[in-house]
Each structure stands twice: as structure tokens, then as C-alpha cells.
Amino acid sequence: MTAVNLQATDTTLETRNTGAEIVERVAKARASFRGGRTRDVSWRRAQLEALKRLLKEEESAIYEALWADLRKPRLEGYLTEVGFVIAEIGDALQHLDRWMKPERTHTSLLAQPGKSWTTPDPLGVVLVIGTWNYPVQLLLAPLVGALAGGNAAVLKPSEIAARTSALMADLVPRYLDPESVAVIQGGADETQALLEERFDLIFFTGGSRVGQIVLEKAARHLTPVVLELGGKSPCLVDRDASLEVAARRIVWGRFSNAGQTCVAPDYVLVHEAVEMELLKHLRAAVAAFYGDDPRTSPDYCRIVNDRNFERLSKLLRDGEVVCGGQADAKERYIAPTILQGVPPEAPVMREEIFGPILPVLADPSMDAAIEFVADRPSPLALYVFSHNEATQHKVIDRTSSGNVCINDVLMHMVVPELPFGGVGESGMGRYHGRWSFEMFTHRKGVLARSIHLDLPVRYPPYSDGHLALLRLID
């Protein structure tokens, strides 16, 4: 196996964990799990309640860290970070007893007399590698599933969101069981060291390039992996859509967190008959949300670092600017930008944008838009604005994506009953709500048989009569 290097960043952390500390903390978590500490339902509930207290009692400190890293406004911080995880915790606490309960299954005639059931078994020690764009949600929401499932956990927050990473490293051991839950700070070297350790599941959120590295490293220990990667999530707008509402929702989803959202609508495919009207409403929504100069809006985030700012600045050239287009390297500010007349082969259409740039492409029909999407890698999310149910189902049936949201964007994320995860190049595995519990447990099958009836038909010496009897049983 060839050596690979994780992507370096331009952020320097004051605190890093040494290799020896990493080995020690993983070993401590392993010992805690093997001792049975994490299996008890009272421990699981206590940890979930403690995590909820952390989020409520330290809410102001969390918002300050998010502002320092991303200039994220408080309401957005609550909606997409703090409140999101609190809702996940509430769902887990409400349903945990039912999730943990063994489930009876049918027992075949050949296995009678006996009874069969499945029971959810904790996996063991899990590694959660968070990312910088939602540094609280994407670190702690998977932890909810890990704790509910009865696992010990090692958390690796993103070093790019340095203030939030340091805050999580400080708060988590103060609120949660430090024997069973550890936080490792650092950059690429520390992540490499963690991936040398054996875990029972690795949960990674981030880009596909690093996701490939995680998968490669995990393969050496045959460790299962959840990859939440992203991709270019399309937004299809049909000619019968409510364009003003669609524009408002698209602009909110695209430019929240300055577009640094893995499920944000990455580009719009609109019926050519309503392209100009949609563009008018998109411009109006940007002005309504962020004013004539979004730079002065307290509700508009900044790009996380210089490297991403430089990458995004180049993409501004890939079409005709309908609104926005301004950039300031000193502030890492890129205005909410809408592009028209973008060639399908332009760089902005070949890579996940992950920033406040929205290409709008016109198509002659919904069938053409569907073909455009189907010819490309499966995205993490797909959005369709149409009042025609036949059109909605056509999009669902003829495209592949992790999730679909009809007549809105991003809001499928807030429904815990819906699984969230990618397919193909956008990832593997799924979580949220019960799906998180199932992801962090093994559904173990159990058969308990009586010893009072032991038919000789299965034992040698075999005969044609035995075979005939078995066929009758089947």
C-alpha cells in the first residue's frame, strides 16, 4: 500500500496531540468499552443528557467560536449547529428504549422448536472525523448515534475551524465521560496517526480525496467506513414552479454559510421559458436577505481560509455575472454571486463549488434537465421545483442521489425519520435519527433452540429418505 498524505491546511493550531497521547486515548476508550461501561442504557442516557447540557450551557461560547472561524451569525449557528444536534439528542432520548429492544423474527420449520430474534450490538470504539463547514453539527450529530448505540468514541474536529476545534476539545471532556469519549486535536499528521489505530467504525465527513485516503487506511483493519462526501447537488426548476418562492428558498440554501454546505444547491437547471423571470427573483432574494452590499450584512459568512478563497475567486470568471461577483482577499469575502450563460464544461460545473457562487443554466425541457443530471456522478442531494406530481416522480425515478427534496432545499435534513447519506461518489452509509443508531450498532441475529426434540434427519449417515423429508419441510 502506497503512502498518502492528508491535505495540509493554512491554519495553525496551538494545541496538538502527540502520537503517544493518541495511542493512550484510543486504548483508554477501548478498555472502557471492553469493561462494559458504555453498554448500559443508563450510561447512554446520561451521556446524551450531558451532551445536551453542553450545547445549552455553552451556547454563547459556541457562537463566538463559530463567528471567529466562519463569521457565522447566531441564528444560523442555532439552526444548523446547536439546535440541530439538540433535536437529534431529543429524538434519541425519546426512542432509545424502543431502538434497543430485541425484535422477534420468524423461525423456520427446520429450526423448530426454537425462537429467533435480533438484538442491536454496540460496535465498539468508533472514530468520528469532523469537518470545518459545520464544525459542531458534523462532529456531534454522529456522536449522538455513537452514544445511543453504546459505543466509546474518539472525535477528531477539523483543524481548519481552529477556534471551534479548541472549544470542543475543552468542553467534551468536561461534560462527557472522559474514559469513553476523547477529542484529538491537530492536523494531517494527527489524523494520519489516528488512522493507524484500529477502530470498529470510522465516520468521515469531508472531501472525496481525503475520503479515499480514509477508506484505504481503514481497509488494512477491515474497518467499516461511513463517508459523507458531497458532490454537485442540482436544483431543477420547471416552468410551472412558483418562481418567487423557489428563488427565495434556493438563495437561502445556496448562500447560507457562504455556500460552504455539502447539500447546498450547487447549480440550477431551469426551463428556458422562465429563465429570465427566475433570475429576476433570485436577484431580488439576494437583495432582500443581505441588502445592497452583503459585505456589511451581519448575516453573511466569510470563506474559511485563503486557499478556498483563491479557488473560488477563479470560478467567478466562468459565466456572466447576474449579481455579485465582488471579492476581497483581506476579508476572505466573496459576494453572493449568480452566474448566467455558464458552459457545461466550465470549471465551475466540473467541481463542487462549496462557496457562494450559483450557476444558472437553461434547458429546453425537464427531460433534458434530467438527462443532464443522470449523465453526471450521483450527488448528495437533488432538488426539484415543480407542482406536477408526474414530473416530480419522473425526476426521482430517473436520477440517482442521496436524497431528494421537492419544492424546497436543505429541509430534508431536519426530518430525523429520513436517512441522510450519499450514494456512489457522494458517499456511503446513512445516519440521522434511528438510522444513526442502526449505523453505530450491529444487528446481531440470535436463535435459541430447545434440546427436547432432536430430529435425526440432519445427521449422517444420509439417505434418500432424509432428502425427501427435508424437501417436505422446505
VOBAVEX-166766 format. One record per residue (C-alpha): residue in one letter; x, y, z. Coordinates in nm, 3 decimals, m for minus. Layout:
REC:a:X:Y:Z
...
END
This chain:
REC:m:0.000:0.000:0.000
REC:t:0.149:0.330:m0.102
REC:a:0.187:0.609:0.150
REC:v:m0.051:0.902:0.115
REC:n:m0.057:1.243:0.276
REC:l:m0.366:1.416:0.404
REC:q:m0.424:1.765:0.276
REC:a:m0.231:2.028:0.467
REC:t:m0.406:2.348:0.568
REC:d:m0.303:2.706:0.622
REC:t:m0.439:2.705:0.977
REC:t:m0.205:2.656:1.272
REC:l:m0.335:2.505:1.591
REC:e:m0.181:2.599:1.921
REC:t:m0.269:2.257:2.064
REC:r:m0.188:1.923:1.907
REC:n:m0.193:1.572:2.048
REC:t:0.124:1.368:2.029
REC:g:0.137:1.019:1.885
REC:a:0.176:0.873:2.233
REC:e:m0.131:1.062:2.356
REC:i:m0.333:0.934:2.062
REC:v:m0.238:0.573:2.133
REC:e:m0.316:0.622:2.503
REC:r:m0.657:0.778:2.447
REC:v:m0.767:0.515:2.197
REC:a:m0.652:0.243:2.437
REC:k:m0.843:0.405:2.724
REC:a:m1.161:0.415:2.514
REC:r:m1.108:0.051:2.418
REC:a:m1.067:m0.051:2.782
REC:s:m1.383:0.137:2.875
REC:f:m1.585:m0.041:2.609
REC:r:m1.446:m0.384:2.689
REC:g:m1.527:m0.331:3.055
REC:g:m1.894:m0.291:2.960
REC:r:m1.912:0.071:3.074
REC:t:m2.085:0.203:2.762
REC:r:m2.343:m0.071:2.712
REC:d:m2.579:0.014:2.995
REC:v:m2.883:0.218:2.894
REC:s:m2.836:0.448:3.194
REC:w:m2.486:0.539:3.074
REC:r:m2.614:0.609:2.724
REC:r:m2.891:0.832:2.853
REC:a:m2.657:1.013:3.091
REC:q:m2.413:1.089:2.810
REC:l:m2.685:1.216:2.579
REC:e:m2.825:1.439:2.853
REC:a:m2.473:1.567:2.927
REC:l:m2.419:1.646:2.559
REC:k:m2.746:1.840:2.557
REC:r:m2.632:2.035:2.865
REC:l:m2.304:2.116:2.692
REC:l:m2.487:2.265:2.396
REC:k:m2.726:2.468:2.610
REC:e:m2.490:2.587:2.883
REC:e:m2.204:2.670:2.645
REC:e:m2.423:2.808:2.366
REC:s:m2.270:3.156:2.374
REC:a:m1.915:3.022:2.365
REC:i:m2.007:2.804:2.068
REC:y:m2.148:3.101:1.877
REC:e:m1.834:3.304:1.949
REC:a:m1.615:3.024:1.810
REC:l:m1.834:2.987:1.500
REC:w:m1.814:3.362:1.442
REC:a:m1.436:3.355:1.477
REC:d:m1.399:3.067:1.230
REC:l:m1.670:3.145:0.974
REC:r:m1.836:3.470:1.085
REC:k:m2.149:3.259:1.125
REC:p:m2.449:3.453:1.265
REC:r:m2.612:3.330:1.585
REC:l:m2.945:3.232:1.429
REC:e:m2.770:3.031:1.159
REC:g:m2.547:2.881:1.428
REC:y:m2.852:2.769:1.622
REC:l:m3.050:2.641:1.325
REC:t:m2.769:2.447:1.159
REC:e:m2.542:2.359:1.450
REC:v:m2.663:2.379:1.811
REC:g:m3.035:2.333:1.758
REC:f:m2.980:2.063:1.500
REC:v:m2.780:1.846:1.741
REC:i:m3.020:1.914:2.031
REC:a:m3.304:1.785:1.810
REC:e:m3.103:1.471:1.730
REC:i:m3.043:1.415:2.102
REC:g:m3.412:1.463:2.181
REC:d:m3.511:1.208:1.917
REC:a:m3.259:0.957:2.053
REC:l:m3.369:1.001:2.415
REC:q:m3.735:0.964:2.318
REC:h:m3.688:0.644:2.122
REC:l:m3.379:0.481:2.274
REC:d:m3.565:0.213:2.472
REC:r:m3.753:0.103:2.160
REC:w:m3.440:0.108:1.945
REC:m:m3.253:m0.110:2.196
REC:k:m3.532:m0.363:2.233
REC:p:m3.469:m0.704:2.070
REC:e:m3.700:m0.775:1.778
REC:r:m3.859:m1.118:1.733
REC:t:m3.836:m1.275:1.388
REC:h:m3.996:m1.572:1.218
REC:t:m3.832:m1.909:1.290
REC:s:m3.836:m2.158:1.003
REC:l:m3.984:m2.503:1.046
REC:l:m3.642:m2.663:1.011
REC:a:m3.518:m2.472:1.320
REC:q:m3.817:m2.565:1.537
REC:p:m3.868:m2.590:1.825
REC:g:m3.695:m2.259:1.883
REC:k:m3.728:m1.885:1.867
REC:s:m3.534:m1.619:1.679
REC:w:m3.467:m1.251:1.735
REC:t:m3.225:m0.974:1.651
REC:t:m3.052:m0.753:1.904
REC:p:m2.856:m0.431:1.838
REC:d:m2.497:m0.476:1.950
REC:p:m2.260:m0.180:2.001
REC:l:m1.974:m0.181:1.752
REC:g:m1.701:m0.085:1.999
REC:v:m1.473:0.216:1.960
REC:v:m1.565:0.449:1.676
REC:l:m1.371:0.736:1.519
REC:v:m1.562:1.047:1.407
REC:i:m1.365:1.281:1.180
REC:g:m1.549:1.611:1.155
REC:t:m1.516:1.890:0.903
REC:w:m1.490:2.267:0.917
REC:n:m1.803:2.400:0.746
REC:y:m2.038:2.283:1.023
REC:p:m1.780:2.208:1.290
REC:v:m2.031:2.145:1.569
REC:q:m2.309:1.963:1.384
REC:l:m2.088:1.734:1.178
REC:l:m1.880:1.634:1.481
REC:l:m2.153:1.593:1.742
REC:a:m2.451:1.466:1.539
REC:p:m2.267:1.140:1.458
REC:l:m2.162:1.124:1.825
REC:v:m2.530:1.114:1.920
REC:g:m2.568:0.790:1.725
REC:a:m2.244:0.651:1.866
REC:l:m2.351:0.719:2.227
REC:a:m2.707:0.594:2.173
REC:g:m2.558:0.278:2.024
REC:g:m2.346:0.216:2.335
REC:n:m2.004:0.285:2.186
REC:a:m1.690:0.455:2.305
REC:a:m1.582:0.733:2.068
REC:v:m1.278:0.928:1.956
REC:l:m1.353:1.266:1.797
REC:k:m1.124:1.447:1.554
REC:p:m1.254:1.802:1.490
REC:s:m1.131:1.990:1.187
REC:e:m0.817:2.195:1.245
REC:i:m0.937:2.446:0.982
REC:a:m1.214:2.565:1.217
REC:a:m0.946:2.615:1.482
REC:r:m1.148:2.806:1.743
REC:t:m1.434:2.558:1.738
REC:s:m1.191:2.265:1.745
REC:a:m1.022:2.402:2.055
REC:l:m1.358:2.467:2.221
REC:m:m1.478:2.111:2.157
REC:a:m1.151:1.974:2.296
REC:d:m1.209:2.178:2.611
REC:l:m1.581:2.114:2.661
REC:v:m1.632:1.749:2.567
REC:p:m1.412:1.602:2.846
REC:r:m1.578:1.836:3.097
REC:y:m1.929:1.716:3.016
REC:l:m1.892:1.362:2.883
REC:d:m1.726:1.052:3.026
REC:p:m1.354:1.111:2.960
REC:e:m1.282:0.739:2.990
REC:s:m1.507:0.666:2.694
REC:v:m1.508:0.981:2.478
REC:a:m1.185:1.150:2.367
REC:v:m1.111:1.453:2.149
REC:i:m0.791:1.463:1.944
REC:q:m0.668:1.797:1.815
REC:g:m0.427:1.852:1.531
REC:g:m0.393:1.847:1.157
REC:a:m0.295:1.598:0.889
REC:d:m0.025:1.426:1.097
REC:e:m0.262:1.362:1.387
REC:t:m0.530:1.232:1.152
REC:q:m0.274:1.001:0.995
REC:a:m0.177:0.874:1.340
REC:l:m0.541:0.809:1.428
REC:l:m0.593:0.614:1.107
REC:e:m0.306:0.385:1.206
REC:e:m0.512:0.275:1.507
REC:r:m0.779:0.006:1.486
REC:f:m1.138:0.124:1.518
REC:d:m1.469:m0.058:1.483
REC:l:m1.616:0.210:1.256
REC:i:m1.481:0.530:1.104
REC:f:m1.724:0.812:1.030
REC:f:m1.576:1.074:0.798
REC:t:m1.729:1.394:0.663
REC:g:m1.531:1.590:0.405
REC:g:m1.398:1.585:0.052
REC:s:m1.369:1.282:m0.175
REC:r:m0.989:1.294:m0.198
REC:v:m0.938:1.258:0.177
REC:g:m1.232:1.016:0.186
REC:q:m1.036:0.785:m0.043
REC:i:m0.742:0.802:0.198
REC:v:m0.964:0.718:0.494
REC:l:m1.113:0.423:0.307
REC:e:m0.767:0.298:0.209
REC:k:m0.638:0.320:0.564
REC:a:m0.949:0.153:0.707
REC:a:m0.913:m0.140:0.467
REC:r:m0.599:m0.257:0.643
REC:h:m0.805:m0.336:0.955
REC:l:m1.121:m0.428:0.760
REC:t:m1.289:m0.138:0.939
REC:p:m1.632:m0.033:0.811
REC:v:m1.648:0.329:0.699
REC:v:m1.920:0.591:0.663
REC:l:m1.827:0.857:0.409
REC:e:m2.030:1.177:0.381
REC:l:m1.867:1.348:0.084
REC:g:m2.097:1.582:m0.109
REC:g:m2.084:1.648:m0.481
REC:k:m2.268:1.882:m0.715
REC:s:m2.626:1.885:m0.589
REC:p:m2.850:2.004:m0.877
REC:c:m3.167:2.209:m0.849
REC:l:m3.423:2.158:m1.125
REC:v:m3.685:2.430:m1.178
REC:d:m3.976:2.350:m1.407
REC:r:m4.182:2.607:m1.595
REC:d:m4.482:2.551:m1.363
REC:a:m4.286:2.621:m1.042
REC:s:m4.374:2.904:m0.804
REC:l:m4.071:3.105:m0.909
REC:e:m4.069:3.368:m0.634
REC:v:m4.085:3.107:m0.359
REC:a:m3.835:2.884:m0.540
REC:a:m3.589:3.172:m0.575
REC:r:m3.616:3.263:m0.208
REC:r:m3.553:2.905:m0.098
REC:i:m3.271:2.849:m0.346
REC:v:m3.093:3.169:m0.241
REC:w:m3.127:3.078:0.128
REC:g:m2.991:2.729:0.069
REC:r:m2.710:2.837:m0.162
REC:f:m2.576:3.134:0.033
REC:s:m2.624:3.025:0.395
REC:n:m2.279:2.970:0.545
REC:a:m2.147:3.149:0.233
REC:g:m2.232:2.842:0.027
REC:q:m1.999:2.619:0.228
REC:t:m2.258:2.344:0.265
REC:c:m2.229:1.994:0.120
REC:v:m2.602:1.974:0.038
REC:a:m2.642:2.330:m0.090
REC:p:m2.791:2.358:m0.441
REC:d:m2.473:2.365:m0.649
REC:y:m2.630:2.475:m0.976
REC:v:m2.975:2.541:m1.119
REC:l:m3.125:2.387:m1.432
REC:v:m3.428:2.597:m1.525
REC:h:m3.674:2.565:m1.811
REC:e:m3.570:2.818:m2.072
REC:a:m3.920:2.967:m2.086
REC:v:m3.887:3.100:m1.728
REC:e:m3.511:3.155:m1.702
REC:m:m3.520:3.535:m1.703
REC:e:m3.807:3.554:m1.455
REC:l:m3.627:3.318:m1.216
REC:l:m3.309:3.526:m1.242
REC:k:m3.509:3.836:m1.154
REC:h:m3.646:3.669:m0.841
REC:l:m3.303:3.532:m0.747
REC:r:m3.153:3.882:m0.759
REC:a:m3.441:4.018:m0.554
REC:a:m3.398:3.746:m0.290
REC:v:m3.026:3.820:m0.254
REC:a:m3.101:4.189:m0.201
REC:a:m3.382:4.114:0.044
REC:f:m3.163:3.881:0.254
REC:y:m2.831:4.063:0.253
REC:g:m2.900:4.420:0.136
REC:d:m2.741:4.615:m0.145
REC:d:m2.394:4.546:m0.001
REC:p:m2.378:4.195:0.151
REC:r:m2.031:4.276:0.285
REC:t:m2.199:4.484:0.557
REC:s:m2.465:4.226:0.642
REC:p:m2.426:4.064:0.986
REC:d:m2.599:3.757:0.842
REC:y:m2.347:3.672:0.572
REC:c:m2.050:3.443:0.643
REC:r:m1.695:3.453:0.512
REC:i:m1.479:3.196:0.333
REC:v:m1.297:2.978:0.582
REC:n:m0.936:3.027:0.462
REC:d:m0.715:3.181:0.193
REC:r:m0.680:2.862:m0.008
REC:n:m1.055:2.827:m0.055
REC:f:m1.089:3.200:m0.126
REC:e:m0.834:3.177:m0.408
REC:r:m1.002:2.869:m0.555
REC:l:m1.344:3.032:m0.551
REC:s:m1.218:3.361:m0.694
REC:k:m1.112:3.183:m1.012
REC:l:m1.460:3.033:m1.056
REC:l:m1.617:3.380:m1.072
REC:r:m1.488:3.407:m1.431
REC:d:m1.686:3.109:m1.564
REC:g:m2.002:3.292:m1.670
REC:e:m2.184:3.621:m1.699
REC:v:m2.234:3.776:m1.355
REC:v:m2.602:3.842:m1.291
REC:c:m2.541:3.974:m0.941
REC:g:m2.248:3.980:m0.701
REC:g:m1.901:3.899:m0.831
REC:q:m1.712:4.115:m0.581
REC:a:m1.428:3.964:m0.381
REC:d:m1.195:4.094:m0.107
REC:a:m0.898:3.875:m0.016
REC:k:m0.827:4.063:0.305
REC:e:m1.171:3.979:0.447
REC:r:m1.200:3.649:0.257
REC:y:m1.527:3.794:0.131
REC:i:m1.696:3.678:m0.186
REC:a:m2.034:3.832:m0.257
REC:p:m2.338:3.611:m0.321
REC:t:m2.287:3.558:m0.693
REC:i:m2.525:3.429:m0.960
REC:l:m2.382:3.331:m1.298
REC:q:m2.568:3.301:m1.627
REC:g:m2.457:3.153:m1.959
REC:v:m2.218:2.906:m1.799
REC:p:m2.076:2.642:m2.038
REC:p:m2.144:2.289:m1.906
REC:e:m1.772:2.210:m1.937
REC:a:m1.657:2.518:m1.739
REC:p:m1.453:2.457:m1.420
REC:v:m1.742:2.585:m1.206
REC:m:m1.950:2.297:m1.345
REC:r:m1.681:2.031:m1.310
REC:e:m1.609:2.057:m0.938
REC:e:m1.818:2.101:m0.625
REC:i:m1.826:2.478:m0.577
REC:f:m1.856:2.485:m0.197
REC:g:m1.888:2.861:m0.193
REC:p:m2.128:3.150:m0.268
REC:i:m2.148:3.104:m0.645
REC:l:m2.463:2.979:m0.819
REC:p:m2.455:2.892:m1.192
REC:v:m2.795:2.903:m1.363
REC:l:m2.828:2.701:m1.684
REC:a:m3.132:2.699:m1.912
REC:d:m3.274:2.377:m2.056
REC:p:m3.543:2.327:m2.321
REC:s:m3.735:2.071:m2.113
REC:m:m3.742:1.881:m1.786
REC:d:m3.642:1.568:m1.977
REC:a:m3.324:1.746:m2.092
REC:a:m3.251:1.855:m1.734
REC:i:m3.299:1.501:m1.608
REC:e:m3.059:1.368:m1.870
REC:f:m2.804:1.632:m1.774
REC:v:m2.816:1.516:m1.412
REC:a:m2.823:1.145:m1.496
REC:d:m2.508:1.178:m1.709
REC:r:m2.309:1.301:m1.405
REC:p:m2.197:1.143:m1.076
REC:s:m2.470:1.089:m0.816
REC:p:m2.499:1.396:m0.588
REC:l:m2.563:1.400:m0.214
REC:a:m2.892:1.585:m0.267
REC:l:m3.122:1.668:m0.556
REC:y:m3.383:1.944:m0.558
REC:v:m3.681:1.981:m0.789
REC:f:m3.930:2.267:m0.801
REC:s:m4.249:2.163:m0.979
REC:h:m4.619:2.134:m0.898
REC:n:m4.662:1.839:m1.133
REC:e:m4.651:1.511:m0.939
REC:a:m4.573:1.314:m1.254
REC:t:m4.271:1.537:m1.313
REC:q:m4.161:1.501:m0.951
REC:h:m4.173:1.122:m0.971
REC:k:m4.000:1.122:m1.308
REC:v:m3.707:1.309:m1.154
REC:i:m3.697:1.070:m0.856
REC:d:m3.717:0.758:m1.075
REC:r:m3.470:0.860:m1.347
REC:t:m3.191:1.008:m1.134
REC:s:m2.965:0.881:m0.856
REC:s:m2.891:1.085:m0.545
REC:g:m2.851:1.050:m0.172
REC:n:m3.176:1.237:m0.102
REC:v:m3.444:1.429:m0.289
REC:c:m3.627:1.739:m0.167
REC:i:m3.929:1.864:m0.359
REC:n:m4.016:2.236:m0.368
REC:d:m3.754:2.324:m0.110
REC:v:m3.384:2.285:m0.034
REC:l:m3.191:2.152:0.267
REC:m:m3.507:2.090:0.472
REC:h:m3.492:1.712:0.435
REC:m:m3.202:1.737:0.681
REC:v:m3.433:1.828:0.969
REC:v:m3.653:1.517:0.942
REC:p:m3.489:1.255:1.170
REC:e:m3.702:0.978:1.020
REC:l:m3.529:1.028:0.684
REC:p:m3.187:0.867:0.634
REC:f:m2.914:1.106:0.527
REC:g:m2.618:0.988:0.323
REC:g:m2.460:0.969:m0.016
REC:v:m2.454:0.718:m0.298
REC:g:m2.175:0.648:m0.542
REC:e:m1.923:0.930:m0.546
REC:s:m2.120:1.132:m0.289
REC:g:m2.054:0.881:m0.013
REC:m:m2.165:0.564:0.161
REC:g:m2.362:0.494:0.476
REC:r:m2.653:0.687:0.627
REC:y:m2.747:0.845:0.956
REC:h:m2.985:1.080:1.147
REC:g:m3.248:0.957:1.393
REC:r:m3.284:0.580:1.414
REC:w:m3.060:0.548:1.110
REC:s:m2.772:0.677:1.327
REC:f:m2.846:0.415:1.591
REC:e:m2.851:0.141:1.328
REC:m:m2.528:0.271:1.175
REC:f:m2.342:0.255:1.505
REC:t:m2.471:m0.089:1.604
REC:h:m2.459:m0.439:1.461
REC:r:m2.794:m0.609:1.422
REC:k:m2.700:m0.946:1.571
REC:g:m2.920:m1.245:1.491
REC:v:m2.992:m1.495:1.768
REC:l:m3.154:m1.842:1.751
REC:a:m3.244:m2.021:2.075
REC:r:m3.343:m2.388:2.027
REC:s:m3.496:m2.644:2.256
REC:i:m3.299:m2.961:2.334
REC:h:m3.614:m3.170:2.377
REC:l:m3.663:m3.254:2.011
REC:d:m3.360:m3.357:1.807
REC:l:m3.464:m3.495:1.471
REC:p:m3.205:m3.735:1.321
REC:v:m3.275:m3.619:0.966
REC:r:m2.980:m3.374:0.961
REC:y:m2.723:m3.621:1.091
REC:p:m2.519:m3.876:0.892
REC:p:m2.545:m4.136:0.761
REC:y:m2.760:m3.963:0.497
REC:s:m3.022:m4.138:0.285
REC:d:m3.266:m4.062:0.007
REC:g:m3.539:m4.074:0.270
REC:h:m3.368:m3.797:0.463
REC:l:m3.353:m3.583:0.148
REC:a:m3.719:m3.644:0.070
REC:l:m3.817:m3.544:0.425
REC:l:m3.610:m3.224:0.407
REC:r:m3.782:m3.131:0.081
REC:l:m4.118:m3.173:0.250
REC:i:m4.010:m2.946:0.535
REC:d:m3.892:m2.677:0.292
END
